[in-house]
Amino acid sequence: MLDASVKDIFLVMLDEMDSKLSSYSEQISSSPYSIHQLLTLASIVELEAGSSHERNGVAAVFYNRIRDGWTLGSDVTTYYASRKDFTVDLTINELSECNAYNTRGTCFSGLPVGPISNPSIESIDGVMNPTSSDYYYFVADKNGNTYFTKTDSEHQAVISKLKSEGLWYVYE
């Protein structure tokens, strides 16, 4: 396929996506979200989940936040907006900057304008089949284990515990 045109490549990609999403067609049709919004959320879950078996839980947290009018509070969207990789901390200015992708800021609630990564089928499944929970927070340790909590104080306690146990990821 070395001589394939850009159009041919995109057609193959769209056919593959259609094939992967076909098993979710009823859920997509009955969802209050467009396919674009579902793929946008799946792209965030892709980068936020510590491991593939936690994607349904991470999606549930985001759905809970959206339902209740919160910002998503997603670091990965802010990294995307800032055009930084995950090896450095975000600055206060980057966290509060108003743009169409920064879900850590307070300029808008809900989803950013579009996907920030290519979601795997596991992330799409997580978005299509979120766990039922009343969690609003999650954090992953440096080993990829994810911890879910209901309140900010519980969330902060988990972070403190991870730091004290040497499980908090530190940029070097």
ZIJO-V758915 format. One record per residue. N is the residue number from 1. OMEGA is omega in whole degrees, 0 to 359 (* if undefined). NEAR is the number of other C-alpha atoms within 8 Angstrom. D_CENTER is the distance of its C-alpha to the mean C-alpha in whole Angstrom. Layout:
N_OMEGA_NEAR_D_CENTER, N_OMEGA_NEAR_D_CENTER
This chain:
1_180_3_33, 2_181_3_34, 3_180_4_35, 4_178_8_33, 5_177_6_32, 6_179_6_29, 7_179_7_29, 8_180_8_30, 9_179_9_27, 10_178_8_24, 11_177_8_26, 12_180_8_26, 13_180_8_22, 14_176_8_22, 15_179_8_24, 16_179_8_22, 17_178_8_19, 18_178_8_21, 19_181_7_23, 20_184_8_19, 21_185_8_18, 22_180_7_22, 23_179_6_22, 24_189_8_19, 25_179_8_21, 26_179_7_23, 27_179_8_19, 28_180_11_18, 29_183_6_22, 30_182_6_22, 31_173_7_18, 32_182_4_18, 33_176_8_15, 34_177_8_16, 35_177_7_15, 36_179_9_14, 37_179_10_12, 38_179_12_11, 39_175_11_10, 40_179_14_8, 41_179_12_6, 42_179_16_6, 43_177_15_6, 44_178_15_2, 45_179_15_3, 46_184_13_6, 47_183_8_6, 48_186_10_5, 49_179_12_7, 50_179_10_11, 51_186_9_12, 52_181_8_12, 53_179_5_14, 54_187_10_11, 55_178_16_9, 56_179_14_11, 57_178_13_11, 58_177_14_7, 59_180_15_7, 60_178_14_11, 61_181_14_10, 62_176_10_8, 63_178_8_11, 64_179_11_13, 65_179_13_12, 66_182_13_13, 67_184_7_16, 68_174_6_17, 69_178_8_17, 70_165_9_15, 71_177_13_13, 72_180_12_9, 73_185_7_10, 74_176_11_7, 75_187_9_9, 76_176_9_7, 77_180_14_8, 78_173_15_11, 79_180_12_12, 80_180_11_11, 81_182_11_14, 82_182_7_16, 83_178_6_16, 84_173_8_16, 85_187_7_15, 86_183_6_14, 87_179_6_18, 88_178_7_19, 89_173_6_18, 90_178_8_17, 91_176_6_20, 92_179_6_21, 93_179_6_21, 94_180_9_18, 95_184_11_16, 96_182_10_19, 97_178_8_19, 98_173_8_19, 99_188_7_17, 100_180_7_15, 101_187_11_12, 102_179_15_12, 103_173_17_10, 104_178_13_12, 105_182_12_15, 106_183_9_17, 107_178_6_18, 108_173_7_16, 109_180_11_14, 110_187_11_12, 111_172_11_10, 112_186_11_11, 113_181_7_13, 114_180_9_12, 115_178_13_9, 116_179_9_9, 117_176_8_9, 118_184_7_11, 119_175_13_9, 120_177_9_12, 121_177_7_13, 122_178_9_12, 123_176_15_9, 124_178_12_10, 125_178_10_13, 126_179_15_10, 127_181_15_9, 128_182_10_13, 129_181_7_14, 130_175_13_12, 131_175_8_15, 132_182_6_17, 133_173_7_17, 134_178_7_18, 135_178_12_15, 136_184_12_13, 137_171_11_13, 138_175_12_11, 139_178_9_12, 140_176_11_13, 141_184_12_16, 142_175_8_18, 143_179_6_18, 144_176_8_15, 145_184_9_16, 146_181_12_13, 147_182_8_15, 148_179_11_15, 149_183_11_17, 150_186_10_18, 151_177_9_19, 152_180_8_19, 153_175_6_22, 154_180_9_21, 155_180_14_18, 156_178_8_20, 157_178_8_23, 158_179_9_20, 159_178_10_19, 160_179_8_23, 161_179_8_24, 162_179_11_22, 163_182_9_23, 164_180_7_27, 165_181_7_26, 166_181_6_25, 167_179_10_22, 168_180_10_20, 169_179_6_18, 170_176_4_21, 171_181_6_21, 172_*_3_24
